[in-house]
């Protein structure tokens, strides 16, 4: 399926709770205007889901049948994002276990915040920054669990009366920073900042969740190759991976050809897609998603 606003199902979206720009309610509003009928939130390392959110979606003609999340993982030095889906993912230690990559990032961002304070920049408390405190004391996103560079820079910019991009430059990770005043090194090697891909896939599959590899060739050009990804996918399939995200703005025609070959060899695999909506210009609803046929087929593998 192709064309603008041709898909009615989107199973890969993000909100302000992780690294998106919009609240869940705002995402629902945007999705409804785009003709979306089924939506899943897949925030990083956490679950965006409540009776209020589901109810609001229903009022706007949208069903949210599954909880979802996206987990940053690593396999033999290469990064992969794993999507998990279930009617109830709030079981056992699932959320605590899968939050690990975000906790690692948050710890480094807290060190950055502390270093900014040390050079005289006045900032709200760490918790108030995370929740998005406003001048009147209310919070813009009280349920947010992920600190981001843009979020921190927003408060730095307010204190110094500069732009957010200028504020980011003060604690830039760039190899050639012009205005950087502080730099906090990563405390862990890259393979310890993420969960093992194989462990996450096995864990979710054994729990009865639907398990999909998001934008599989996302890291190509940054160390990974299409051939290596293809080989890894067959390894992941043996551990319980149910399918691939086949509709994504990350994919090129070459990658689409590789996907077709994978499905010829793994005919039981499921095709999932989504906008990877973040509220920026990279993606929009309707252009990428899941067909009704593929959605119903994938739903049958989810037992949790």
Secondary structure as UniProt FT lines:
FT   TURN            4..5
FT   STRAND          9..13
FT   TURN            16..19
FT   HELIX           24..33
FT   TURN            34..35
FT   STRAND          38..41
FT   HELIX           51..59
FT   TURN            60..61
FT   STRAND          67..75
FT   TURN            76..77
FT   STRAND          78..86
FT   TURN            92..93
FT   HELIX           94..98
FT   HELIX           100..118
FT   TURN            119..120
FT   HELIX           126..131
FT   TURN            135..136
FT   TURN            142..143
FT   HELIX           149..160
FT   HELIX           164..170
FT   TURN            175..176
FT   HELIX           190..192
FT   STRAND          195..196
FT   HELIX           197..207
FT   STRAND          210..214
FT   TURN            216..219
FT   TURN            221..223
FT   HELIX           226..238
FT   TURN            239..240
FT   STRAND          243..247
FT   TURN            249..250
FT   HELIX           253..265
FT   TURN            267..268
FT   STRAND          270..273
FT   TURN            281..282
FT   TURN            285..286
FT   HELIX           292..299
FT   TURN            300..301
//
